[in-house]
């Protein structure tokens, strides 16, 4: 019996448009980039910890170019790729076999939380590795954005709509890596807390970093009254300085190819 296709949770078209909007907004002064900066720094720390010095690397989703530049400075031949490639980047569909490789390192940053076939994407990453190669995939995981979720539920009242992405937790991440054959898999999650003075600033930061909704089923548009309820609910969590602490959980999967 043929394998059943994965459920279509995310819209490929909306996902592309979100990446295009990201690149447009990142051209503005003082654009937020703290999520990808944190992930890139973590990749370098993990490479030092496992004492892996790759001669070749595929870096996916690194729209800042910081990780690619750091690896290149170490003498690594870097191929940068994205579903919506920028200058000098290759086009890549993470749900299809990669058209290049093998690599000593594959690093995927902040993209796998919106693919419909996550197991398939992880298999493609493994297949792109050379024997003895190392893979790291970091993306937004379960437990993220609790204040935003509360605000959206308040706005919708007794008829909640699907406005935010389902997210992978540590346990599910471990099961996935065992299923797709990454050797010596490690799964962990860490928190990144960011403070906001308003709900609108949080939403703006999410869009500027490619983290807006790309669900296949669009929720009804928030009315003016609903938006005001959401803003008020968000500020209920404010500290004495009027700012709200919002949490991002960054899930990281890593492993080797034997």
C-alpha positions as CSV (number, residue, x, y, z in Angstrom):
1,X,0.0,0.0,0.0
2,X,1.3,3.4,-1.0
3,X,2.4,5.8,1.8
4,X,-0.2,8.4,2.6
5,X,0.8,12.0,1.9
6,X,1.4,14.2,5.0
7,X,-1.4,16.4,6.1
8,X,-1.3,19.9,4.6
9,X,-1.1,22.1,7.7
10,X,1.0,24.9,6.1
11,X,0.5,26.7,2.9
12,X,3.6,26.6,0.6
13,X,2.4,29.8,-1.1
14,X,2.0,31.7,2.2
15,X,5.3,30.3,3.4
16,X,7.1,31.7,0.3
17,X,5.4,35.1,0.8
18,X,6.4,35.2,4.4
19,X,10.1,34.7,3.4
20,X,9.7,37.4,0.7
21,X,8.3,39.8,3.3
22,X,11.1,38.9,5.7
23,X,13.7,39.9,3.2
24,X,11.9,43.1,2.4
25,X,11.5,44.1,6.1
26,X,15.1,43.1,6.9
27,X,16.3,45.8,4.6
28,X,14.8,48.5,6.9
29,X,16.9,50.1,9.6
30,X,17.1,48.3,13.0
31,X,15.2,45.3,11.7
32,X,14.9,42.6,14.5
33,X,17.0,39.5,14.0
34,X,17.5,38.1,17.5
35,X,16.0,34.7,16.8
36,X,18.4,33.8,13.9
37,X,21.4,35.5,15.7
38,X,20.8,33.2,18.7
39,X,20.5,30.1,16.5
40,X,23.7,30.9,14.6
41,X,25.7,31.4,17.8
42,X,24.4,28.2,19.2
43,X,25.4,26.2,16.0
44,X,29.0,27.5,16.4
45,X,29.0,26.6,20.1
46,X,27.8,23.1,19.4
47,X,30.4,22.5,16.7
48,X,33.1,23.5,19.2
49,X,31.6,21.2,21.8
50,X,31.6,18.1,19.5
51,X,34.9,19.2,18.0
52,X,33.6,19.0,14.4
53,X,35.5,21.2,11.9
54,X,33.6,20.7,8.6
55,X,35.4,21.2,5.3
56,X,32.1,21.7,3.6
57,X,28.7,22.9,4.8
58,X,25.1,23.5,3.6
59,X,23.5,26.3,5.6
60,X,19.7,26.7,5.2
61,X,17.7,29.7,6.1
62,X,20.6,31.9,7.2
63,X,19.2,35.2,5.7
64,X,21.6,37.2,7.9
65,X,24.6,35.4,6.4
66,X,26.3,35.4,9.8
67,X,26.7,31.7,10.2
68,X,27.9,31.2,6.6
69,X,30.5,33.9,7.1
70,X,31.7,32.5,10.4
71,X,32.1,29.0,8.8
72,X,33.8,30.4,5.7
73,X,36.3,32.3,8.0
74,X,37.3,28.9,9.4
75,X,38.2,27.6,5.9
76,X,34.8,25.8,5.3
77,X,33.4,25.8,1.8
78,X,29.8,27.0,2.4
79,X,26.7,26.5,0.2
80,X,23.9,28.8,1.4
81,X,20.3,27.9,0.4
82,X,16.7,29.0,1.1
83,X,13.3,28.4,-0.2
84,X,13.3,32.0,-1.3
85,X,17.0,32.6,-2.0
86,X,18.7,35.9,-1.7
87,X,21.9,37.0,-3.5
88,X,24.4,34.2,-3.6
89,X,22.0,31.6,-2.2
90,X,20.7,28.5,-3.9
91,X,17.0,27.6,-4.2
92,X,16.0,24.7,-2.0
93,X,12.8,22.8,-1.4
94,X,13.3,21.1,2.0
95,X,10.6,18.5,1.3
96,X,12.4,17.2,-1.8
97,X,15.8,15.5,-2.1
98,X,18.5,18.1,-2.1
99,X,20.2,18.7,-5.5
100,X,23.7,19.1,-4.0
101,X,26.0,17.4,-1.5
102,X,27.4,15.6,0.3
103,X,28.4,17.9,3.1
104,X,30.3,17.5,6.3
105,X,27.7,19.8,8.0
106,X,24.1,20.7,7.3
107,X,22.7,23.4,9.4
108,X,19.0,24.4,9.1
109,X,17.8,27.6,10.9
110,X,14.3,28.5,11.7
111,X,12.6,26.9,8.7
112,X,11.5,23.3,9.6
113,X,8.6,24.4,11.9
114,X,6.6,25.2,8.8
115,X,7.2,22.2,6.5
116,X,4.3,19.8,6.0
117,X,6.5,16.7,5.8
118,X,9.0,17.2,8.7
119,X,10.1,13.5,8.7
120,X,10.8,13.7,5.0
121,X,12.8,17.0,5.4
122,X,14.9,15.4,8.1
123,X,15.6,12.4,5.9
124,X,16.7,14.7,3.1
125,X,19.1,16.5,5.5
126,X,20.6,13.1,6.5
127,X,21.0,12.1,2.9
128,X,22.8,15.3,2.1
129,X,25.5,14.4,4.7
130,X,28.8,12.7,3.9
131,X,29.7,9.7,6.1
132,X,30.7,11.1,9.5
133,X,28.8,14.4,8.7
134,X,26.9,16.3,11.4
135,X,23.5,17.9,11.2
136,X,21.9,20.6,13.3
137,X,18.3,21.9,12.9
138,X,16.9,24.7,15.1
139,X,13.4,26.0,14.9
140,X,10.7,27.5,17.1
141,X,9.2,24.7,19.3
142,X,6.3,24.0,21.6
143,X,5.7,26.4,24.5
144,X,6.6,29.5,22.5
145,X,4.6,32.7,22.6
146,X,2.3,32.0,25.5
147,X,1.3,35.7,25.9
148,X,0.4,36.0,22.2
149,X,-1.6,32.7,22.4
150,X,-3.5,34.1,25.4
151,X,-4.2,37.4,23.6
152,X,-5.5,35.6,20.5
153,X,-7.8,33.4,22.6
154,X,-9.2,36.4,24.4
155,X,-9.8,38.2,21.1
156,X,-11.7,35.3,19.6
157,X,-13.9,34.8,22.7
158,X,-16.1,31.7,22.7
159,X,-15.3,30.9,19.1
160,X,-11.5,30.4,18.9
161,X,-9.9,30.2,15.5
162,X,-6.7,28.5,14.4
163,X,-4.3,31.4,14.3
164,X,-1.1,30.0,15.6
165,X,1.1,27.1,14.4
166,X,1.2,23.7,16.0
167,X,4.7,23.2,17.3
168,X,7.0,20.2,18.0
169,X,8.1,19.5,21.6
170,X,11.3,17.7,22.8
171,X,9.7,14.3,23.1
172,X,8.3,14.4,19.5
173,X,11.6,15.7,18.2
174,X,13.4,12.7,19.7
175,X,10.9,10.3,18.2
176,X,11.4,11.9,14.8
177,X,15.2,11.5,14.9
178,X,14.9,7.9,15.8
179,X,12.4,7.3,13.0
180,X,14.6,9.0,10.3
181,X,17.9,7.4,11.2
182,X,20.1,10.2,12.6
183,X,22.9,8.6,14.5
184,X,23.6,9.6,18.2
185,X,20.7,12.0,18.1
186,X,20.4,14.8,20.6
187,X,17.3,16.9,21.2
188,X,17.0,19.9,23.5
189,X,15.0,23.1,24.0
190,X,16.1,26.4,25.4
191,X,14.2,29.6,26.2
192,X,14.8,33.0,24.8
193,X,12.8,35.8,26.6
194,X,12.2,39.1,24.8
195,X,10.3,42.1,26.3
196,X,7.7,44.1,24.4
197,X,5.9,47.3,25.1
198,X,2.9,46.3,22.9
199,X,1.3,43.5,21.0
200,X,1.8,45.3,17.8
201,X,5.6,45.4,18.3
202,X,5.6,41.7,19.0
203,X,3.6,41.0,15.8
204,X,5.9,43.3,13.8
205,X,9.0,41.5,15.1
206,X,7.5,38.1,14.1
207,X,6.7,39.2,10.6
208,X,10.1,40.8,10.2
209,X,11.7,37.4,11.1
210,X,9.5,35.2,9.0
211,X,7.5,33.9,11.9
212,X,4.0,35.0,11.0
213,X,1.2,32.5,10.3
214,X,1.5,30.4,7.2
215,X,-1.3,28.0,8.0
216,X,-3.1,26.5,5.0
217,X,-6.5,27.4,6.6
218,X,-6.7,31.1,7.1
219,X,-8.5,32.3,10.2
220,X,-11.1,35.0,10.0
221,X,-9.7,38.6,10.1
222,X,-9.7,40.2,13.5
223,X,-12.2,43.0,13.8
224,X,-11.2,46.3,15.3
225,X,-12.9,45.3,18.6
226,X,-11.1,41.9,18.6
227,X,-7.8,43.6,18.0
228,X,-8.4,45.9,21.0
229,X,-9.3,43.0,23.2
230,X,-6.1,41.2,22.1
231,X,-4.0,44.3,22.9
232,X,-5.5,44.7,26.3
233,X,-5.1,41.0,27.2
234,X,-1.5,41.1,26.2
235,X,-0.8,44.1,28.4
236,X,-2.4,42.4,31.4
237,X,0.9,40.4,31.7
238,X,3.0,43.6,31.8
239,X,5.5,44.3,34.5
240,X,5.7,47.5,36.5
241,X,7.6,49.1,33.6
242,X,4.7,48.4,31.2
243,X,6.6,45.8,29.2
244,X,5.6,42.1,28.7
245,X,8.0,39.2,28.8
246,X,7.3,36.9,25.9
247,X,9.1,33.5,25.5
248,X,10.4,31.7,22.5
249,X,11.3,28.0,22.9
250,X,14.0,27.1,20.5
251,X,14.1,23.4,19.7
252,X,17.4,22.0,18.4
253,X,17.8,18.5,16.8
254,X,21.3,17.3,16.1
255,X,22.9,14.0,15.0
256,X,25.4,12.3,12.7
257,X,25.5,10.1,9.6
258,X,27.3,6.9,10.1
